[in-house]
Amino acid sequence: MLTVTAIQKAKPTEKQYRLADDRGLVLLVRPNGSKLWQLRYRHGGKEKTASLGQYPDVSLSDARAKRDEQRKLVAAGNDPVTVKREQRQAKAAASEHTFEVVARQWFQHWSGSKNPRHAGYVLARLEADVFPAIGSRPVAEILAPELVSMVKTIEKRGALDIAKRCLQMTGQIFRHAIAHGIGGATRNPAADIKPTDVLTPRTRENYARIDAKDFPLLLRKIEAYQGTPTTRLAVKLMALTFVRTGELIGARWAEFDLEAGRWDIPATRMKMKTPHVVPLSPQALDVLRTLQTVTGGRELLFPGERDHSKSISNNTILGALARMGYKGQMTGHGFRGLASTVLHERGFDHAHIELQLAHMERNQVSAAYNHALYLPQRAEMMQWWGEYLEGLVRGNVLPLRKLRA
């Protein structure tokens, strides 16, 4: 058996030669002075040689350990050279299926039916937060602790919601890889993690909104707002329709039927992913007809000032409310809470209010029909709401609820 001393004393000659150790392990000494560990074995009736690494990078003890591992393969009927080649090919294939590569494939598949604005947001989150952390890793080799490290890094900058969404997105991407047999992925490490297990819980805060008694002053300030006309009309329309901010700022003229007094918001733009109908009061129609003179020739109701292909942002609404003196006191979402409070107090049916707020849970079977459920009653309710807001602005007698027999 070889010793370290014998290996160190082995000198190169004009021809390469081998020094034998034990159980097929040999040291090949080359004319250039390099020394290479080899295992000589028989497989399929033929004598073969497998490389185990170069000395001194691979020590004598390490070479013997590798020899024992390779001999176990031979004893099991496998060819170590073939196994090594297959492992190398698998590793090369894995490197072609990094998380980023798979994620972009998933995005192409997933984004086809999504709102372009939302899809762009998702891709931006991947590029900013996910790819820098795990994008270069083979999708089949990523482990749960790597995902935990990623989301906690996002959490440290105060972006808890983004951390949760990134964890959710990675889970969808792993499922895509598994379903399509990509990169050898066989399990979803994101499924092993719940946000509550690794992220700091945060007390949910209600959206800021004023009391109903302060509503008339806000409405008058909206009428007197000195900012851009489109921003004033946007805030006014939000008060009259109490839709979500995203649904308002992304509105397109093609969604409106002013003759029928109806706004049909497609499922792709709704939080519940089902269509939603907003009956339009005469007051809301007045706002829209005024707005038509400003943006009627464009696709969006509220295009950005610089780039007309993109809508105004949520911050536009918040900024306008802040300039009116309501910073930290009122948000776009606050109009929804005010409407719910007032309409419930005036005796409108809870189901009608909730459906108009798009709070109703809708399953896939009934989704195609529920968006028009109670439409006559909701149209009557929205007309009352328009008259109610108009009365608050004028300070005159407020309309009473007309009860059906």
Buried (B, 14 or more C-beta within 10 A) or exposed (E): EBEEEEBEEBEBEEEEBEBEBEEBBBBBBBEEEEBBBBBBBEBEEEEBBBBBBBBEEBBBEBBBEBBEEBBEBBEEEBBBBEBBEEEEEBEEEBEEBBBBBBBBBBBEEBBEEBBEBBBEEBBEBBBEBBBEBBBEBBBBBBEBEBBBEBBEBBBEEEBBEBBBBBBEBBBBBBBBBBEEEBBBBEEBBBEBBEBEEBBEEEEEEEEBBBEBEBBBBBBBBBEEBEEBEBBBBBBBBBBBBBBBBBBBBBBBBEBBEBEEBBBBBBBBBBEBBBBBBBBBBEBBBBBBEEBBEBBEEEEBBBBBEEEEEBBBEBEBBBBBBBBBEBEEBBBBBBBBBBBBBBBEEBEBBEEBBBBBBBEBEBEEEEBEEBBBBBBEBBBBBBBBBBBBBBBBBEEEEBBEEEEEE
